[in-house]
Amino acid sequence: MNKLLTANIFRLFKNKLFWIAVIFMAAVGAGFPLTNHHFMVKNDYPQHIDNSFFMGTVFIGVVLSVFCSLFVGTEYHDGTIRNKIIVGQKRPVIYVSNLLTCIFAGIILCSVCFLACLCVGIPLLGTFRMKPDTVLLFILCALLLASAFSSLFTFLTMVNQSKAASAVLCILTAFLLFFAATYIQAQLSEPEMYDRYVYMDREGNIVTEEPEPNPNYVSGTKREIYEFLNDFLLGGQSLRIAQMNVQHPWIFMFYSGITIVVTTGAGILIFQKKDLK
């Protein structure tokens, strides 16, 4: 395991795609406080670093979908995985070493984004309004989220020998999770009642419309399912962490942990039985 991890980490730091991802996440981390500062100056409206610090979670899924699929997929394409098995490396060890490398890369990308935001955001927007322990909990949520994304994309890549197909599948999965989260949050944000409002008709009369039920409001069991999916799916977690709309951070950590355990377990089982060409 140690030899495989060392080789993977060495290859990681020589990988051009990894450094492109690092630069991109640093730009994301620095870009949002700059944008918020410009908005604050232009509109004379106060902004704080809290509004920018976790925006990188919106992008981490797509970035990792590209990186993990190409980084791990290259081993299939070059025949490296088959060679590792020939020299006596066990399949679960190979799988876990690739997984840990991708998780390590995801943590680095998140950390770079946070550091860039701190370096640019604090001088422009000031320090956090949130309590330090709350900030740390959100950071842990984001790092576990990145680890869960890495686990998911490692699974999709390790069970698929085609590098191109793995890349397409991972990227489509990342966008599907994002769009599903956007749709679910839009549905959950529908108000139960339309507000009372007053308007003037064509004849100049004042008309008052009383509050009425919203037919698009999601209620009952369907709402409970949507709320669960909004917490469980990685796309929903990404958006809510970025929005700092997390009432119970430990639940997000628990669900990310479930994703890691399930995808890793399934991936190892499938990879052990896989016929490598």
Secondary structure, DSSP 8 states (H G I E B T S, - for coil): -HHHHHHHHHHHHT-HHHHHHHHHHHHHHHHHHHHHHHHHHHHT----THHHHTTTHHHHHHHHHHHHHHHHHHHHHTTHHHHHHHTT--HHHHHHHHHHHHHHHHHHHHHHHHHHHHHHHHHHH-S-SS-HHHHHHHHHHHHHHHHHHHHHHHHHHHT---HHHHHHHHHHHHHHHHHHHHHHHHHHTS-SEE--EEEE-TTS-EEEE--EE-TT---HHHHHHHHHHHHHSHHHHHHHHHTT--S-HHHHHHHHHHHHHHHHHHHHHHHHH----
